[in-house]
Amino acid sequence: MTTHLGRTLREAGFQQVGIEVNAFDFSYYNEMENRAWRDMIPTLLNEIKPFLLSQGVTTQEELGNVEFACLTGMYQEDFCGIAPIYTFIGSKDE
């Protein structure tokens, strides 16, 4: 979906569409960010769970395994994680 957003905005009449990309490093050594993501992952998975299950792309058991792997892995001293954040910018005449 992200790869199509620029085109979709242009088709919706936006001009000068641009993109900014940032990243959050939530590796173990970044204690504050790591803790924030550990706290957020269960909520994110809970929010997206109904959609993923309704689309048949996963099962309740697989999601439980993913959550367990994420949370236990993030407590390991060698854990490294980076999350890209995309911000699309454009203007539209009123």
Distance bins in CASP14 RR format, pairs under 12 A and 6 or more apart:
PFRMAT RR
TARGET T0000
AUTHOR 0000-0000-0000
RMODE 2
METHOD distances of the structure
MODEL  1
1 7 0 0 0 0 0 1 0 0 0 0 0
1 8 0 0 0 0 1 0 0 0 0 0 0
1 86 0 0 0 0 0 1 0 0 0 0 0
1 88 0 0 0 0 0 1 0 0 0 0 0
2 8 0 0 0 0 0 1 0 0 0 0 0
2 9 0 0 0 0 0 1 0 0 0 0 0
2 19 0 0 0 0 1 0 0 0 0 0 0
2 21 0 0 0 0 0 1 0 0 0 0 0
2 84 0 0 0 0 1 0 0 0 0 0 0
2 85 0 0 0 0 0 1 0 0 0 0 0
2 86 1 0 1 0 0 0 0 0 0 0 0
2 87 0 0 0 0 0 1 0 0 0 0 0
2 88 0 0 0 0 1 0 0 0 0 0 0
3 19 0 0 0 0 0 1 0 0 0 0 0
3 86 0 0 0 0 1 0 0 0 0 0 0
3 88 0 0 0 0 0 1 0 0 0 0 0
4 10 0 0 0 0 0 1 0 0 0 0 0
4 11 0 0 0 0 1 0 0 0 0 0 0
4 12 0 0 0 0 0 1 0 0 0 0 0
4 17 0 0 0 0 0 1 0 0 0 0 0
4 86 0 0 0 0 0 1 0 0 0 0 0
4 88 0 0 0 0 0 1 0 0 0 0 0
5 11 0 0 0 0 0 1 0 0 0 0 0
5 12 0 0 0 0 0 1 0 0 0 0 0
5 14 0 0 0 0 0 1 0 0 0 0 0
5 17 0 0 0 0 1 0 0 0 0 0 0
5 18 0 0 0 0 0 1 0 0 0 0 0
5 19 0 0 0 0 1 0 0 0 0 0 0
5 86 1 0 0 1 0 0 0 0 0 0 0
5 87 0 0 0 0 0 1 0 0 0 0 0
5 88 1 0 1 0 0 0 0 0 0 0 0
5 89 0 0 0 0 0 1 0 0 0 0 0
5 90 0 0 0 0 0 1 0 0 0 0 0
6 12 0 0 0 0 1 0 0 0 0 0 0
6 13 0 0 0 0 0 1 0 0 0 0 0
6 14 0 0 0 0 1 0 0 0 0 0 0
6 15 0 0 0 0 0 1 0 0 0 0 0
6 16 0 0 0 0 0 1 0 0 0 0 0
6 17 1 0 1 0 0 0 0 0 0 0 0
6 18 1 0 0 1 0 0 0 0 0 0 0
6 19 1 0 0 1 0 0 0 0 0 0 0
6 86 0 0 0 0 1 0 0 0 0 0 0
6 87 0 0 0 0 0 1 0 0 0 0 0
6 88 1 0 1 0 0 0 0 0 0 0 0
6 89 0 0 0 0 0 1 0 0 0 0 0
6 90 0 0 0 0 1 0 0 0 0 0 0
7 13 0 0 0 0 0 1 0 0 0 0 0
7 14 0 0 0 0 0 1 0 0 0 0 0
7 17 0 0 0 0 1 0 0 0 0 0 0
7 18 0 0 0 0 0 1 0 0 0 0 0
7 19 0 0 0 0 0 1 0 0 0 0 0
7 88 0 0 0 0 0 1 0 0 0 0 0
8 14 0 0 0 0 1 0 0 0 0 0 0
8 17 0 0 0 0 1 0 0 0 0 0 0
8 88 0 0 0 0 1 0 0 0 0 0 0
8 90 0 0 0 0 0 1 0 0 0 0 0
9 15 0 0 0 0 1 0 0 0 0 0 0
9 16 0 0 0 0 0 1 0 0 0 0 0
9 17 1 0 1 0 0 0 0 0 0 0 0
9 18 0 0 0 0 1 0 0 0 0 0 0
9 19 0 0 0 0 1 0 0 0 0 0 0
9 87 0 0 0 0 0 1 0 0 0 0 0
9 88 1 0 0 1 0 0 0 0 0 0 0
9 89 0 0 0 0 1 0 0 0 0 0 0
9 90 1 0 0 1 0 0 0 0 0 0 0
9 91 0 0 0 0 0 1 0 0 0 0 0
9 92 0 0 0 0 1 0 0 0 0 0 0
10 16 0 0 0 0 1 0 0 0 0 0 0
10 17 1 0 1 0 0 0 0 0 0 0 0
10 18 0 0 0 0 0 1 0 0 0 0 0
10 88 0 0 0 0 0 1 0 0 0 0 0
10 90 0 0 0 0 1 0 0 0 0 0 0
10 91 0 0 0 0 0 1 0 0 0 0 0
10 92 0 0 0 0 0 1 0 0 0 0 0
11 17 0 0 0 0 0 1 0 0 0 0 0
11 92 0 0 0 0 0 1 0 0 0 0 0
12 88 0 0 0 0 0 1 0 0 0 0 0
12 90 0 0 0 0 0 1 0 0 0 0 0
12 91 0 0 0 0 0 1 0 0 0 0 0
12 92 1 0 0 1 0 0 0 0 0 0 0
13 90 0 0 0 0 1 0 0 0 0 0 0
13 91 0 0 0 0 1 0 0 0 0 0 0
13 92 1 0 1 0 0 0 0 0 0 0 0
13 93 0 0 0 0 1 0 0 0 0 0 0
13 94 0 0 0 0 0 1 0 0 0 0 0
14 88 0 0 0 0 1 0 0 0 0 0 0
14 89 0 0 0 0 1 0 0 0 0 0 0
14 90 1 0 1 0 0 0 0 0 0 0 0
14 91 1 0 0 1 0 0 0 0 0 0 0
14 92 1 0 1 0 0 0 0 0 0 0 0
14 93 0 0 0 0 1 0 0 0 0 0 0
15 89 0 0 0 0 0 1 0 0 0 0 0
15 90 1 0 0 1 0 0 0 0 0 0 0
15 91 1 0 1 0 0 0 0 0 0 0 0
15 92 1 0 0 1 0 0 0 0 0 0 0
15 93 1 0 0 1 0 0 0 0 0 0 0
16 88 0 0 0 0 0 1 0 0 0 0 0
16 89 1 0 0 1 0 0 0 0 0 0 0
16 90 1 0 1 0 0 0 0 0 0 0 0
16 91 1 0 1 0 0 0 0 0 0 0 0
16 92 0 0 0 0 1 0 0 0 0 0 0
16 93 0 0 0 0 0 1 0 0 0 0 0
17 87 0 0 0 0 0 1 0 0 0 0 0
17 88 1 0 0 1 0 0 0 0 0 0 0
17 89 1 0 0 1 0 0 0 0 0 0 0
17 90 1 0 1 0 0 0 0 0 0 0 0
17 91 0 0 0 0 1 0 0 0 0 0 0
17 92 0 0 0 0 1 0 0 0 0 0 0
18 86 0 0 0 0 0 1 0 0 0 0 0
18 87 0 0 0 0 1 0 0 0 0 0 0
18 88 1 0 0 1 0 0 0 0 0 0 0
18 89 1 0 1 0 0 0 0 0 0 0 0
18 90 1 0 0 1 0 0 0 0 0 0 0
18 91 0 0 0 0 0 1 0 0 0 0 0
19 84 0 0 0 0 0 1 0 0 0 0 0
19 85 0 0 0 0 0 1 0 0 0 0 0
19 86 1 0 0 1 0 0 0 0 0 0 0
19 87 1 0 0 1 0 0 0 0 0 0 0
19 88 1 0 1 0 0 0 0 0 0 0 0
19 89 1 0 0 1 0 0 0 0 0 0 0
19 90 0 0 0 0 1 0 0 0 0 0 0
20 84 0 0 0 0 0 1 0 0 0 0 0
20 85 0 0 0 0 1 0 0 0 0 0 0
20 86 1 0 0 1 0 0 0 0 0 0 0
20 87 1 0 1 0 0 0 0 0 0 0 0
20 88 0 0 0 0 1 0 0 0 0 0 0
20 89 1 0 0 1 0 0 0 0 0 0 0
20 90 0 0 0 0 0 1 0 0 0 0 0
21 82 0 0 0 0 0 1 0 0 0 0 0
21 83 0 0 0 0 0 1 0 0 0 0 0
21 84 1 0 0 1 0 0 0 0 0 0 0
21 85 1 0 0 1 0 0 0 0 0 0 0
21 86 1 0 1 0 0 0 0 0 0 0 0
21 87 1 0 0 1 0 0 0 0 0 0 0
21 88 0 0 0 0 0 1 0 0 0 0 0
21 89 0 0 0 0 0 1 0 0 0 0 0
22 82 0 0 0 0 0 1 0 0 0 0 0
22 83 0 0 0 0 1 0 0 0 0 0 0
22 84 1 0 0 1 0 0 0 0 0 0 0
22 85 1 0 1 0 0 0 0 0 0 0 0
22 86 0 0 0 0 1 0 0 0 0 0 0
22 87 1 0 0 1 0 0 0 0 0 0 0
23 30 0 0 0 0 0 1 0 0 0 0 0
23 33 0 0 0 0 0 1 0 0 0 0 0
23 81 0 0 0 0 1 0 0 0 0 0 0
23 82 1 0 1 0 0 0 0 0 0 0 0
23 83 1 0 0 1 0 0 0 0 0 0 0
23 84 1 0 1 0 0 0 0 0 0 0 0
23 85 1 0 0 1 0 0 0 0 0 0 0
23 86 0 0 0 0 0 1 0 0 0 0 0
23 87 0 0 0 0 0 1 0 0 0 0 0
24 30 0 0 0 0 1 0 0 0 0 0 0
24 32 0 0 0 0 0 1 0 0 0 0 0
24 33 1 0 1 0 0 0 0 0 0 0 0
24 34 0 0 0 0 0 1 0 0 0 0 0
24 36 0 0 0 0 1 0 0 0 0 0 0
24 37 1 0 0 1 0 0 0 0 0 0 0
24 40 0 0 0 0 0 1 0 0 0 0 0
24 81 0 0 0 0 1 0 0 0 0 0 0
24 82 1 0 0 1 0 0 0 0 0 0 0
24 83 1 0 1 0 0 0 0 0 0 0 0
24 84 0 0 0 0 1 0 0 0 0 0 0
24 85 1 0 0 1 0 0 0 0 0 0 0
25 31 0 0 0 0 0 1 0 0 0 0 0
25 32 0 0 0 0 0 1 0 0 0 0 0
25 33 1 0 0 1 0 0 0 0 0 0 0
25 34 0 0 0 0 1 0 0 0 0 0 0
25 36 0 0 0 0 0 1 0 0 0 0 0
25 37 0 0 0 0 0 1 0 0 0 0 0
25 79 0 0 0 0 0 1 0 0 0 0 0
25 80 0 0 0 0 1 0 0 0 0 0 0
25 81 1 0 0 1 0 0 0 0 0 0 0
25 82 1 0 1 0 0 0 0 0 0 0 0
25 83 0 0 0 0 1 0 0 0 0 0 0
25 84 0 0 0 0 0 1 0 0 0 0 0
25 85 0 0 0 0 0 1 0 0 0 0 0
26 32 0 0 0 0 1 0 0 0 0 0 0
26 33 1 0 1 0 0 0 0 0 0 0 0
26 34 1 0 1 0 0 0 0 0 0 0 0
26 35 0 0 0 0 1 0 0 0 0 0 0
26 36 1 0 0 1 0 0 0 0 0 0 0
26 37 1 0 1 0 0 0 0 0 0 0 0
26 38 0 0 0 0 1 0 0 0 0 0 0
26 39 0 0 0 0 0 1 0 0 0 0 0
26 40 0 0 0 0 1 0 0 0 0 0 0
26 41 0 0 0 0 1 0 0 0 0 0 0
26 70 0 0 0 0 0 1 0 0 0 0 0
26 73 0 0 0 0 0 1 0 0 0 0 0
26 74 1 0 0 1 0 0 0 0 0 0 0
26 79 0 0 0 0 1 0 0 0 0 0 0
26 80 0 0 0 0 1 0 0 0 0 0 0
26 81 1 0 1 0 0 0 0 0 0 0 0
26 82 1 0 0 1 0 0 0 0 0 0 0
26 83 1 0 0 1 0 0 0 0 0 0 0
26 84 0 0 0 0 0 1 0 0 0 0 0
26 85 0 0 0 0 0 1 0 0 0 0 0
27 33 1 0 0 1 0 0 0 0 0 0 0
27 34 1 0 0 1 0 0 0 0 0 0 0
27 35 0 0 0 0 0 1 0 0 0 0 0
27 37 0 0 0 0 1 0 0 0 0 0 0
27 38 0 0 0 0 0 1 0 0 0 0 0
27 73 0 0 0 0 0 1 0 0 0 0 0
27 74 0 0 0 0 1 0 0 0 0 0 0
27 75 0 0 0 0 0 1 0 0 0 0 0
27 76 0 0 0 0 0 1 0 0 0 0 0
27 77 0 0 0 0 1 0 0 0 0 0 0
27 78 0 0 0 0 1 0 0 0 0 0 0
27 79 1 0 0 1 0 0 0 0 0 0 0
27 80 1 0 1 0 0 0 0 0 0 0 0
27 81 1 0 1 0 0 0 0 0 0 0 0
27 82 1 0 0 1 0 0 0 0 0 0 0
27 83 0 0 0 0 0 1 0 0 0 0 0
28 34 1 0 1 0 0 0 0 0 0 0 0
28 35 0 0 0 0 0 1 0 0 0 0 0
28 37 0 0 0 0 0 1 0 0 0 0 0
28 38 0 0 0 0 0 1 0 0 0 0 0
28 73 0 0 0 0 1 0 0 0 0 0 0
28 74 1 0 0 1 0 0 0 0 0 0 0
28 75 1 0 0 1 0 0 0 0 0 0 0
28 76 1 0 0 1 0 0 0 0 0 0 0
28 77 1 0 1 0 0 0 0 0 0 0 0
28 78 1 0 0 1 0 0 0 0 0 0 0
28 79 1 0 1 0 0 0 0 0 0 0 0
28 80 1 0 0 1 0 0 0 0 0 0 0
28 81 0 0 0 0 1 0 0 0 0 0 0
29 74 0 0 0 0 0 1 0 0 0 0 0
29 76 0 0 0 0 0 1 0 0 0 0 0
29 77 0 0 0 0 1 0 0 0 0 0 0
29 78 0 0 0 0 1 0 0 0 0 0 0
29 79 0 0 0 0 1 0 0 0 0 0 0
29 80 0 0 0 0 1 0 0 0 0 0 0
29 81 0 0 0 0 0 1 0 0 0 0 0
30 36 0 0 0 0 1 0 0 0 0 0 0
30 37 0 0 0 0 1 0 0 0 0 0 0
30 38 0 0 0 0 0 1 0 0 0 0 0
30 74 0 0 0 0 0 1 0 0 0 0 0
30 79 0 0 0 0 0 1 0 0 0 0 0
30 80 0 0 0 0 1 0 0 0 0 0 0
30 81 0 0 0 0 1 0 0 0 0 0 0
30 82 0 0 0 0 0 1 0 0 0 0 0
30 83 0 0 0 0 0 1 0 0 0 0 0
31 37 0 0 0 0 0 1 0 0 0 0 0
31 38 0 0 0 0 0 1 0 0 0 0 0
31 74 0 0 0 0 0 1 0 0 0 0 0
31 75 0 0 0 0 0 1 0 0 0 0 0
31 77 0 0 0 0 0 1 0 0 0 0 0
31 79 0 0 0 0 0 1 0 0 0 0 0
32 38 0 0 0 0 0 1 0 0 0 0 0
32 39 0 0 0 0 0 1 0 0 0 0 0
33 39 0 0 0 0 0 1 0 0 0 0 0
33 40 0 0 0 0 0 1 0 0 0 0 0
33 74 0 0 0 0 0 1 0 0 0 0 0
33 79 0 0 0 0 0 1 0 0 0 0 0
33 80 0 0 0 0 0 1 0 0 0 0 0
33 81 0 0 0 0 1 0 0 0 0 0 0
33 82 0 0 0 0 0 1 0 0 0 0 0
33 83 0 0 0 0 1 0 0 0 0 0 0
34 40 0 0 0 0 0 1 0 0 0 0 0
34 41 0 0 0 0 0 1 0 0 0 0 0
34 70 0 0 0 0 0 1 0 0 0 0 0
34 71 0 0 0 0 0 1 0 0 0 0 0
34 73 0 0 0 0 0 1 0 0 0 0 0
34 74 1 0 0 1 0 0 0 0 0 0 0
34 75 0 0 0 0 1 0 0 0 0 0 0
34 76 0 0 0 0 0 1 0 0 0 0 0
34 77 0 0 0 0 0 1 0 0 0 0 0
34 79 1 0 0 1 0 0 0 0 0 0 0
34 80 0 0 0 0 0 1 0 0 0 0 0
34 81 0 0 0 0 1 0 0 0 0 0 0
34 82 0 0 0 0 0 1 0 0 0 0 0
34 83 0 0 0 0 0 1 0 0 0 0 0
35 41 0 0 0 0 0 1 0 0 0 0 0
35 71 0 0 0 0 0 1 0 0 0 0 0
35 74 0 0 0 0 1 0 0 0 0 0 0
35 75 0 0 0 0 0 1 0 0 0 0 0
36 43 0 0 0 0 0 1 0 0 0 0 0
36 44 0 0 0 0 0 1 0 0 0 0 0
36 74 0 0 0 0 0 1 0 0 0 0 0
36 83 0 0 0 0 0 1 0 0 0 0 0
37 43 0 0 0 0 0 1 0 0 0 0 0
37 44 0 0 0 0 1 0 0 0 0 0 0
37 45 0 0 0 0 0 1 0 0 0 0 0
37 70 0 0 0 0 1 0 0 0 0 0 0
37 71 0 0 0 0 1 0 0 0 0 0 0
37 73 0 0 0 0 0 1 0 0 0 0 0
37 74 1 0 0 1 0 0 0 0 0 0 0
37 75 0 0 0 0 0 1 0 0 0 0 0
37 79 0 0 0 0 0 1 0 0 0 0 0
37 81 0 0 0 0 1 0 0 0 0 0 0
37 82 0 0 0 0 0 1 0 0 0 0 0
37 83 1 0 0 1 0 0 0 0 0 0 0
38 44 0 0 0 0 0 1 0 0 0 0 0
38 67 0 0 0 0 0 1 0 0 0 0 0
38 70 0 0 0 0 1 0 0 0 0 0 0
38 71 1 0 0 1 0 0 0 0 0 0 0
38 72 0 0 0 0 0 1 0 0 0 0 0
38 73 0 0 0 0 1 0 0 0 0 0 0
38 74 1 0 1 0 0 0 0 0 0 0 0
38 75 1 0 0 1 0 0 0 0 0 0 0
38 76 0 0 0 0 0 1 0 0 0 0 0
38 79 0 0 0 0 0 1 0 0 0 0 0
38 81 0 0 0 0 0 1 0 0 0 0 0
39 70 0 0 0 0 0 1 0 0 0 0 0
39 71 0 0 0 0 1 0 0 0 0 0 0
39 74 0 0 0 0 0 1 0 0 0 0 0
40 46 0 0 0 0 0 1 0 0 0 0 0
40 47 0 0 0 0 0 1 0 0 0 0 0
40 67 0 0 0 0 0 1 0 0 0 0 0
40 70 0 0 0 0 0 1 0 0 0 0 0
40 71 0 0 0 0 0 1 0 0 0 0 0
40 74 0 0 0 0 0 1 0 0 0 0 0
40 83 0 0 0 0 0 1 0 0 0 0 0
41 47 0 0 0 0 0 1 0 0 0 0 0
41 48 0 0 0 0 0 1 0 0 0 0 0
41 63 0 0 0 0 0 1 0 0 0 0 0
41 64 0 0 0 0 0 1 0 0 0 0 0
41 66 0 0 0 0 1 0 0 0 0 0 0
41 67 1 0 0 1 0 0 0 0 0 0 0
41 68 0 0 0 0 0 1 0 0 0 0 0
41 69 0 0 0 0 0 1 0 0 0 0 0
41 70 1 0 1 0 0 0 0 0 0 0 0
41 71 1 0 0 1 0 0 0 0 0 0 0
41 72 0 0 0 0 0 1 0 0 0 0 0
41 73 0 0 0 0 0 1 0 0 0 0 0
41 74 1 0 0 1 0 0 0 0 0 0 0
41 75 0 0 0 0 0 1 0 0 0 0 0
41 81 0 0 0 0 0 1 0 0 0 0 0
41 83 0 0 0 0 0 1 0 0 0 0 0
42 48 0 0 0 0 0 1 0 0 0 0 0
42 49 0 0 0 0 0 1 0 0 0 0 0
42 63 0 0 0 0 0 1 0 0 0 0 0
42 64 0 0 0 0 1 0 0 0 0 0 0
42 66 0 0 0 0 0 1 0 0 0 0 0
42 67 1 0 0 1 0 0 0 0 0 0 0
42 68 0 0 0 0 0 1 0 0 0 0 0
42 70 0 0 0 0 1 0 0 0 0 0 0
42 71 1 0 0 1 0 0 0 0 0 0 0
42 74 0 0 0 0 0 1 0 0 0 0 0
43 49 0 0 0 0 0 1 0 0 0 0 0
43 67 0 0 0 0 0 1 0 0 0 0 0
44 51 0 0 0 0 0 1 0 0 0 0 0
44 52 0 0 0 0 0 1 0 0 0 0 0
44 63 0 0 0 0 0 1 0 0 0 0 0
44 66 0 0 0 0 0 1 0 0 0 0 0
44 67 0 0 0 0 1 0 0 0 0 0 0
44 70 0 0 0 0 1 0 0 0 0 0 0
44 71 0 0 0 0 0 1 0 0 0 0 0
44 83 0 0 0 0 0 1 0 0 0 0 0
45 51 0 0 0 0 0 1 0 0 0 0 0
45 52 0 0 0 0 1 0 0 0 0 0 0
45 53 0 0 0 0 0 1 0 0 0 0 0
45 58 0 0 0 0 0 1 0 0 0 0 0
45 60 0 0 0 0 0 1 0 0 0 0 0
45 62 0 0 0 0 0 1 0 0 0 0 0
45 63 1 0 0 1 0 0 0 0 0 0 0
45 64 1 0 0 1 0 0 0 0 0 0 0
45 65 0 0 0 0 0 1 0 0 0 0 0
45 66 1 0 0 1 0 0 0 0 0 0 0
45 67 1 0 1 0 0 0 0 0 0 0 0
45 68 0 0 0 0 0 1 0 0 0 0 0
45 69 0 0 0 0 0 1 0 0 0 0 0
45 70 0 0 0 0 1 0 0 0 0 0 0
45 71 0 0 0 0 1 0 0 0 0 0 0
46 52 0 0 0 0 0 1 0 0 0 0 0
46 53 0 0 0 0 0 1 0 0 0 0 0
46 60 0 0 0 0 0 1 0 0 0 0 0
46 63 0 0 0 0 1 0 0 0 0 0 0
46 64 0 0 0 0 0 1 0 0 0 0 0
46 67 0 0 0 0 1 0 0 0 0 0 0
47 63 0 0 0 0 0 1 0 0 0 0 0
48 54 0 0 0 0 0 1 0 0 0 0 0
48 55 0 0 0 0 0 1 0 0 0 0 0
48 57 0 0 0 0 0 1 0 0 0 0 0
48 58 0 0 0 0 1 0 0 0 0 0 0
48 63 0 0 0 0 1 0 0 0 0 0 0
48 66 0 0 0 0 0 1 0 0 0 0 0
48 67 0 0 0 0 0 1 0 0 0 0 0
49 55 0 0 0 0 0 1 0 0 0 0 0
49 56 0 0 0 0 0 1 0 0 0 0 0
49 57 0 0 0 0 0 1 0 0 0 0 0
49 58 0 0 0 0 1 0 0 0 0 0 0
49 59 0 0 0 0 0 1 0 0 0 0 0
49 60 1 0 0 1 0 0 0 0 0 0 0
49 62 0 0 0 0 0 1 0 0 0 0 0
49 63 1 0 1 0 0 0 0 0 0 0 0
49 64 0 0 0 0 1 0 0 0 0 0 0
49 66 0 0 0 0 0 1 0 0 0 0 0
49 67 0 0 0 0 1 0 0 0 0 0 0
50 56 0 0 0 0 0 1 0 0 0 0 0
50 58 0 0 0 0 0 1 0 0 0 0 0
50 60 0 0 0 0 0 1 0 0 0 0 0
50 63 0 0 0 0 0 1 0 0 0 0 0
51 57 0 0 0 0 1 0 0 0 0 0 0
51 58 0 0 0 0 0 1 0 0 0 0 0
51 63 0 0 0 0 0 1 0 0 0 0 0
52 58 1 0 1 0 0 0 0 0 0 0 0
52 59 0 0 0 0 1 0 0 0 0 0 0
52 60 0 0 0 0 1 0 0 0 0 0 0
52 62 0 0 0 0 1 0 0 0 0 0 0
52 63 1 0 0 1 0 0 0 0 0 0 0
52 64 0 0 0 0 0 1 0 0 0 0 0
52 66 0 0 0 0 1 0 0 0 0 0 0
53 59 1 0 0 1 0 0 0 0 0 0 0
53 60 1 0 0 1 0 0 0 0 0 0 0
53 61 0 0 0 0 0 1 0 0 0 0 0
53 62 0 0 0 0 1 0 0 0 0 0 0
53 63 1 0 0 1 0 0 0 0 0 0 0
53 64 0 0 0 0 0 1 0 0 0 0 0
56 62 0 0 0 0 0 1 0 0 0 0 0
56 63 0 0 0 0 0 1 0 0 0 0 0
57 63 0 0 0 0 0 1 0 0 0 0 0
57 66 0 0 0 0 0 1 0 0 0 0 0
58 64 0 0 0 0 1 0 0 0 0 0 0
58 65 0 0 0 0 1 0 0 0 0 0 0
58 66 0 0 0 0 1 0 0 0 0 0 0
58 67 0 0 0 0 0 1 0 0 0 0 0
59 65 0 0 0 0 1 0 0 0 0 0 0
59 66 0 0 0 0 0 1 0 0 0 0 0
60 66 0 0 0 0 0 1 0 0 0 0 0
60 67 0 0 0 0 0 1 0 0 0 0 0
61 67 0 0 0 0 0 1 0 0 0 0 0
61 68 0 0 0 0 0 1 0 0 0 0 0
62 68 0 0 0 0 0 1 0 0 0 0 0
62 69 0 0 0 0 0 1 0 0 0 0 0
63 69 0 0 0 0 0 1 0 0 0 0 0
63 70 0 0 0 0 0 1 0 0 0 0 0
64 70 0 0 0 0 1 0 0 0 0 0 0
64 71 0 0 0 0 1 0 0 0 0 0 0
64 72 0 0 0 0 0 1 0 0 0 0 0
65 71 0 0 0 0 0 1 0 0 0 0 0
65 72 0 0 0 0 0 1 0 0 0 0 0
66 72 0 0 0 0 0 1 0 0 0 0 0
66 73 0 0 0 0 0 1 0 0 0 0 0
67 73 0 0 0 0 0 1 0 0 0 0 0
67 74 0 0 0 0 0 1 0 0 0 0 0
68 74 0 0 0 0 0 1 0 0 0 0 0
68 75 0 0 0 0 0 1 0 0 0 0 0
69 75 0 0 0 0 0 1 0 0 0 0 0
69 76 0 0 0 0 0 1 0 0 0 0 0
69 79 0 0 0 0 0 1 0 0 0 0 0
70 76 0 0 0 0 0 1 0 0 0 0 0
70 79 0 0 0 0 1 0 0 0 0 0 0
70 81 0 0 0 0 0 1 0 0 0 0 0
70 83 0 0 0 0 0 1 0 0 0 0 0
71 79 0 0 0 0 0 1 0 0 0 0 0
72 79 0 0 0 0 1 0 0 0 0 0 0
73 79 1 0 1 0 0 0 0 0 0 0 0
73 80 0 0 0 0 0 1 0 0 0 0 0
73 81 0 0 0 0 0 1 0 0 0 0 0
74 80 0 0 0 0 1 0 0 0 0 0 0
74 81 0 0 0 0 1 0 0 0 0 0 0
END
